[in-house]
Amino acid sequence: MDRRVDVLKALGDKNRLLILDMLSCGEMCACDIMDGLELTQPTISHHMKILVKSGLVVGKKAGKWVNYSINKETIKDLMEYIDFLTNQKENCICNRKAKICQL
């Protein structure tokens, strides 16, 4: 669950969402992301570190550059987890608690 919490925290920032939106077009280097969002290199570096650490983005070294892309497996896992959380299930946490409110 901690990994999913890190993913959700990483998604809680406007700039990181914009970076993911840019990466939806395909693999990019940090300089292209920096130019596209008009952010400084330290700001991009900070956000990329969080996105990579969470597993949402993968960095691939190419010489002195790093090319970034979306980690589709992490996205798939997150979508499945949100579906699990938001649908009724037999072993739901609510079934383990006494029903206090009755209609």
ABEGO torsion letter per residue (X at the ends): XAAAAAAAAAAABAAAAAAAAAAAAEBBBAAAAAAAAGBBAAAAAAAAAAAAAAGABBBBBBEABBBBBBBAAAAAAAAAAAAAAABBBAABAAAABBBABBX
